[in-house]
């Protein structure tokens, strides 16, 4: 798959103002720079690791050139024992492997700003225990080598799921994905998980992050969202001539669904633009932090054009609404796909 990088000067707020097709094409509002990478389709199954070269990219600015020998992670502020870790020390600590799906807060339903990978790194909690966070601390500001900064309540950073990966799909993090080390706060959108992490500063008061100061969510917990793996509407120049996915019936429709820490409870599919709904089969639902893979066997009585819609429900019972415009907190509207079924 060819990897295209757009150099864009577009803020999140400008993105909100873009309409319809522009949003579907872009999914770019969260950055000044974005790699348009379609969700990878593994040869044997859907929903596996996305190759690093196809993994979506969203960044605050340009990719910094970080010298791993000079890089340091500093845990400071309201802590009893400030921590100053080198790259070699991170590599020498006990390692864990985690499969996690990452999603941009500007990813629309059935958008491409979402990818999945196997990450390797170290748990954050033992490092915070070593630092001995002061009881007065209520907030932590996280900073990256690119100048980006965001923050969390202290109790959210103390979750045992949080960790610091330095490998991605078996190799050191590529520069665009945070080399040498990034931070993961599973269940949050990517804007709360800085790449090229260099500093965690504990404060006795909340502090406003870069995008948060521009009107974007200060909590950034992921909303329930969904999309299609297969079939797909043709992309590129072919989309000029056909905006429908053409299949021979009957057909198995595969897709993904993802939410926050509550995970995915169920997925439903409609073939008549939401008039009726049918249960999809859950193929894989291994973790709240990994996209759920679903399948729906569509066997229409006759050939024709159908409008497919997806409605995922999270573990708290929150279902995707028909539409959900971007208002700075993510999008959760039902994914749609025009399907043209030919007789077998």
C-alpha positions as CSV (number, residue, x, y, z in Angstrom):
1,X,0.0,0.0,0.0
2,X,1.4,3.4,-1.0
3,X,1.9,5.8,1.9
4,X,1.0,9.4,1.3
5,X,1.8,12.2,3.7
6,X,-0.1,15.5,3.4
7,X,1.6,18.6,4.8
8,X,-1.4,20.5,6.1
9,X,-2.0,23.7,8.0
10,X,-5.3,22.9,9.5
11,X,-6.4,23.2,13.1
12,X,-8.9,21.0,15.0
13,X,-11.4,23.8,15.1
14,X,-11.2,24.4,11.3
15,X,-11.7,20.7,10.9
16,X,-15.0,20.9,12.8
17,X,-16.2,23.4,10.2
18,X,-15.6,21.2,7.3
19,X,-18.7,19.5,5.8
20,X,-19.7,16.0,4.8
21,X,-17.4,14.6,2.2
22,X,-14.5,16.6,3.3
23,X,-14.7,15.0,6.8
24,X,-15.0,11.5,5.3
25,X,-12.0,12.0,3.1
26,X,-9.8,13.7,5.6
27,X,-10.1,12.6,9.2
28,X,-7.3,15.1,9.6
29,X,-8.5,17.7,11.9
30,X,-6.4,16.7,14.8
31,X,-3.1,17.5,13.2
32,X,-1.0,19.6,11.0
33,X,0.3,16.5,9.4
34,X,-1.5,13.2,8.5
35,X,-0.7,10.0,6.7
36,X,-3.7,8.7,4.9
37,X,-3.4,5.0,5.6
38,X,-6.4,2.7,5.1
39,X,-7.1,0.1,7.8
40,X,-4.8,-2.9,7.0
41,X,-6.4,-6.1,5.8
42,X,-4.3,-9.0,7.0
43,X,-4.3,-11.9,4.5
44,X,-5.6,-14.5,6.9
45,X,-8.0,-12.6,9.1
46,X,-9.3,-9.1,9.8
47,X,-8.2,-7.0,12.7
48,X,-4.6,-8.1,13.1
49,X,-1.6,-5.8,13.5
50,X,-1.4,-2.9,11.1
51,X,2.0,-2.8,9.3
52,X,4.1,0.1,10.6
53,X,4.3,1.5,7.1
54,X,0.5,1.7,7.0
55,X,-0.2,2.8,10.5
56,X,-2.0,6.2,10.6
57,X,0.0,9.2,11.6
58,X,-1.3,12.3,13.4
59,X,1.2,14.7,15.0
60,X,1.2,18.1,16.6
61,X,3.9,19.3,14.2
62,X,6.9,17.9,12.5
63,X,8.6,14.7,13.6
64,X,11.5,15.6,15.9
65,X,14.9,14.0,15.5
66,X,15.6,12.5,18.9
67,X,19.0,11.2,19.9
68,X,18.3,8.1,21.9
69,X,21.6,8.5,23.8
70,X,20.6,12.0,24.9
71,X,16.9,11.3,25.5
72,X,15.6,11.3,29.1
73,X,12.3,10.7,30.7
74,X,11.9,12.9,33.7
75,X,9.3,12.4,36.4
76,X,9.3,15.5,38.4
77,X,7.2,18.1,40.3
78,X,5.3,16.9,43.4
79,X,7.3,13.7,43.8
80,X,9.5,12.6,46.7
81,X,12.1,11.0,44.4
82,X,12.5,12.6,40.9
83,X,13.2,10.0,38.2
84,X,15.5,10.5,35.3
85,X,15.5,7.5,33.0
86,X,17.7,6.8,29.9
87,X,16.7,4.9,26.9
88,X,19.0,2.0,27.9
89,X,17.3,1.9,31.3
90,X,13.9,1.7,29.8
91,X,15.1,-1.2,27.7
92,X,16.6,-3.0,30.7
93,X,13.4,-3.0,32.8
94,X,10.9,-5.8,32.9
95,X,9.1,-5.8,29.5
96,X,5.4,-6.4,28.6
97,X,3.7,-7.0,25.3
98,X,0.4,-5.3,24.6
99,X,-1.9,-5.4,21.6
100,X,-3.6,-2.0,21.5
101,X,-5.7,-0.1,19.0
102,X,-5.0,3.6,18.6
103,X,-7.5,6.1,17.3
104,X,-7.4,9.8,16.6
105,X,-10.1,12.0,18.2
106,X,-11.0,13.2,14.7
107,X,-11.6,9.8,13.3
108,X,-15.1,9.7,11.8
109,X,-17.3,6.6,11.6
110,X,-15.6,4.2,9.2
111,X,-12.6,6.5,9.2
112,X,-9.0,5.6,8.6
113,X,-7.3,7.4,11.5
114,X,-7.3,4.2,13.5
115,X,-4.8,1.3,13.6
116,X,-3.8,-1.7,15.6
117,X,-0.3,-2.9,16.7
118,X,1.6,-5.1,19.1
119,X,3.6,-2.8,21.4
120,X,6.4,-3.7,23.8
121,X,7.5,-1.6,26.7
122,X,7.5,-1.1,30.4
123,X,4.7,-0.6,32.9
124,X,4.4,3.0,34.1
125,X,3.0,2.2,37.6
126,X,6.3,0.9,39.1
127,X,8.1,4.0,37.9
128,X,5.5,6.2,39.6
129,X,5.8,4.1,42.8
130,X,9.5,4.7,42.7
131,X,9.0,8.5,42.3
132,X,6.5,8.5,45.2
133,X,3.9,10.9,44.0
134,X,2.9,13.5,46.7
135,X,-0.6,13.3,48.0
136,X,-1.0,17.0,47.1
137,X,-0.7,16.2,43.4
138,X,-4.0,16.3,41.5
139,X,-2.7,16.7,37.9
140,X,0.1,15.5,35.7
141,X,1.3,17.4,32.6
142,X,2.9,15.2,29.9
143,X,5.3,16.7,27.4
144,X,6.9,15.4,24.2
145,X,10.1,16.2,22.4
146,X,8.1,17.9,19.7
147,X,6.8,20.6,22.1
148,X,3.3,19.0,22.5
149,X,1.8,18.9,25.9
150,X,-1.4,17.5,27.5
151,X,-2.5,16.4,30.9
152,X,-4.5,14.0,33.1
153,X,-5.9,13.8,36.6
154,X,-3.3,11.9,38.7
155,X,-5.6,8.9,39.4
156,X,-5.9,8.3,35.6
157,X,-2.2,8.2,35.2
158,X,-1.9,5.7,38.1
159,X,-4.1,3.1,36.2
160,X,-2.1,-0.2,35.9
161,X,-2.9,-0.4,32.2
162,X,-0.7,2.6,31.4
163,X,2.7,1.9,29.9
164,X,5.7,3.2,28.0
165,X,6.3,1.3,24.7
166,X,9.6,1.5,22.8
167,X,8.8,-1.2,20.3
168,X,6.0,-1.4,17.7
169,X,5.3,-4.7,15.9
170,X,8.7,-6.1,16.9
171,X,11.0,-3.2,16.0
172,X,11.9,0.0,17.7
173,X,9.3,2.7,17.3
174,X,9.6,4.4,13.9
175,X,10.4,8.1,14.2
176,X,6.8,9.1,13.2
177,X,5.4,7.0,15.9
178,X,7.4,8.3,18.8
179,X,10.9,7.0,18.8
180,X,12.5,6.4,21.2
181,X,9.6,6.1,23.7
182,X,5.9,7.1,23.8
183,X,3.2,6.8,26.4
184,X,0.0,4.8,26.3
185,X,-3.2,5.6,28.3
186,X,-5.5,2.9,27.0
187,X,-9.1,3.9,26.4
188,X,-8.2,7.5,25.6
189,X,-7.9,9.1,22.1
190,X,-4.4,9.6,20.8
191,X,-4.3,13.3,21.8
192,X,-3.9,12.1,25.4
193,X,-1.0,9.7,24.6
194,X,2.0,11.9,23.6
195,X,4.7,10.5,21.4
196,X,8.4,11.2,22.0
197,X,7.5,11.5,25.7
198,X,10.1,13.4,27.8
199,X,8.4,14.6,30.9
200,X,5.7,13.9,33.5
201,X,5.3,16.8,35.9
202,X,3.0,16.4,38.9
203,X,1.1,19.5,39.9
204,X,-1.3,20.6,42.7
205,X,-3.7,22.1,40.2
206,X,-5.2,21.2,36.7
207,X,-3.3,22.6,33.7
208,X,-4.7,23.1,30.2
209,X,-3.1,21.2,27.3
210,X,-2.3,22.4,23.8
211,X,-5.4,21.1,22.0
212,X,-7.6,21.5,25.1
213,X,-6.9,25.2,25.1
214,X,-8.3,25.3,21.6
215,X,-11.6,23.8,22.5
216,X,-11.0,20.1,22.4
217,X,-11.9,17.5,25.0
218,X,-10.0,17.6,28.3
219,X,-11.1,14.0,29.1
220,X,-10.8,12.5,25.6
221,X,-12.2,9.1,26.6
222,X,-13.0,7.2,23.4
223,X,-16.5,7.2,22.2
224,X,-18.0,4.0,20.7
225,X,-17.2,3.9,17.0
226,X,-17.3,1.4,14.1
227,X,-16.3,0.8,10.5
228,X,-15.9,-1.7,7.7
229,X,-13.0,-4.0,6.8
230,X,-14.6,-5.7,3.9
231,X,-16.1,-5.1,1.4
232,X,-15.0,-1.5,0.7
233,X,-16.1,1.3,-1.5
234,X,-13.2,1.7,-4.1
235,X,-10.8,4.4,-3.3
236,X,-8.7,6.8,-5.4
237,X,-9.8,7.6,-9.0
238,X,-12.2,4.6,-9.0
239,X,-14.4,6.4,-6.4
240,X,-15.2,8.9,-9.1
241,X,-17.0,6.3,-11.1
242,X,-18.5,4.2,-8.2
243,X,-19.4,5.2,-4.7
244,X,-20.7,1.7,-3.9
245,X,-19.0,-1.5,-3.0
246,X,-19.9,-4.1,-5.6
247,X,-20.3,-7.7,-4.4
248,X,-21.8,-10.9,-5.5
249,X,-24.5,-12.1,-3.1
250,X,-24.6,-13.6,-0.5
251,X,-21.7,-11.8,1.1
252,X,-20.0,-11.7,4.5
253,X,-19.5,-8.2,5.7
254,X,-16.6,-7.7,8.2
255,X,-15.9,-4.7,10.3
256,X,-14.5,-3.3,13.5
257,X,-16.0,-1.6,16.6
258,X,-14.1,0.2,19.4
259,X,-15.1,2.1,22.6
260,X,-13.4,3.2,25.8
261,X,-12.6,1.0,28.9
262,X,-16.1,-0.5,28.9
263,X,-15.4,-2.3,25.7
264,X,-18.0,-3.5,23.1
265,X,-21.2,-5.3,24.1
266,X,-22.8,-5.9,20.7
267,X,-22.8,-4.9,17.1
268,X,-25.9,-4.6,14.9
269,X,-26.2,-4.2,11.1
270,X,-29.0,-2.7,9.0
271,X,-29.3,-3.2,5.3
272,X,-32.2,-0.8,4.9
273,X,-30.8,2.4,6.2
274,X,-31.8,1.8,9.8
275,X,-35.4,0.7,9.3
276,X,-34.6,-2.8,10.8
277,X,-31.6,-4.1,12.6
278,X,-29.9,-7.5,12.9
279,X,-27.3,-8.9,15.2
280,X,-23.8,-9.3,13.9
281,X,-21.6,-12.1,15.0
282,X,-18.6,-11.1,17.2
283,X,-15.5,-12.8,15.7
284,X,-13.0,-11.4,18.1
285,X,-13.4,-9.3,21.3
286,X,-10.1,-9.9,23.2
287,X,-9.9,-6.6,25.1
288,X,-11.6,-3.3,25.6
289,X,-8.5,-1.7,24.2
290,X,-8.4,-3.7,20.9
291,X,-10.9,-3.2,18.2
292,X,-13.7,-5.8,18.1
293,X,-14.0,-7.7,14.9
294,X,-17.6,-8.5,13.7
295,X,-19.2,-10.3,10.8
296,X,-22.6,-10.1,9.3
297,X,-23.8,-12.6,6.7
298,X,-25.9,-10.6,4.2
299,X,-28.1,-12.8,1.9
300,X,-30.6,-10.5,0.2
301,X,-33.5,-12.0,-1.6
302,X,-32.7,-10.1,-4.8
303,X,-29.9,-8.1,-6.3
304,X,-29.9,-4.4,-6.0
305,X,-28.6,-1.4,-4.1
306,X,-28.6,-1.5,-0.3
307,X,-27.5,1.1,2.3
308,X,-25.6,-0.7,5.1
309,X,-25.4,0.8,8.6
310,X,-23.6,-0.3,11.7
311,X,-24.7,0.3,15.3
312,X,-22.2,-0.8,18.0
313,X,-23.0,-0.7,21.7
314,X,-20.4,-0.3,24.4
315,X,-20.3,-2.1,27.7
316,X,-22.2,0.7,29.4
317,X,-25.1,0.3,27.0
318,X,-24.3,3.4,25.0
319,X,-25.2,2.8,21.3
320,X,-24.0,4.7,18.3
321,X,-26.5,7.4,17.3
322,X,-27.5,7.9,13.7
323,X,-25.2,11.0,13.5
324,X,-22.7,12.6,15.8
325,X,-21.1,15.8,14.5
326,X,-17.6,16.6,15.7
327,X,-17.7,19.0,18.6
328,X,-14.2,18.4,20.0
329,X,-14.9,15.1,21.8
330,X,-14.8,12.5,19.0
331,X,-17.4,11.2,16.6
332,X,-19.7,8.2,17.2
333,X,-22.3,8.3,14.4
334,X,-23.3,5.0,12.7
335,X,-21.0,3.9,9.9
336,X,-22.6,3.7,6.5
337,X,-21.7,2.0,3.2
338,X,-23.6,1.8,-0.1
339,X,-23.6,-1.8,-1.3
340,X,-24.5,-3.0,-4.8
341,X,-25.3,-6.7,-4.8
342,X,-25.1,-8.7,-8.1
343,X,-26.7,-12.1,-8.5
344,X,-24.4,-15.0,-8.0
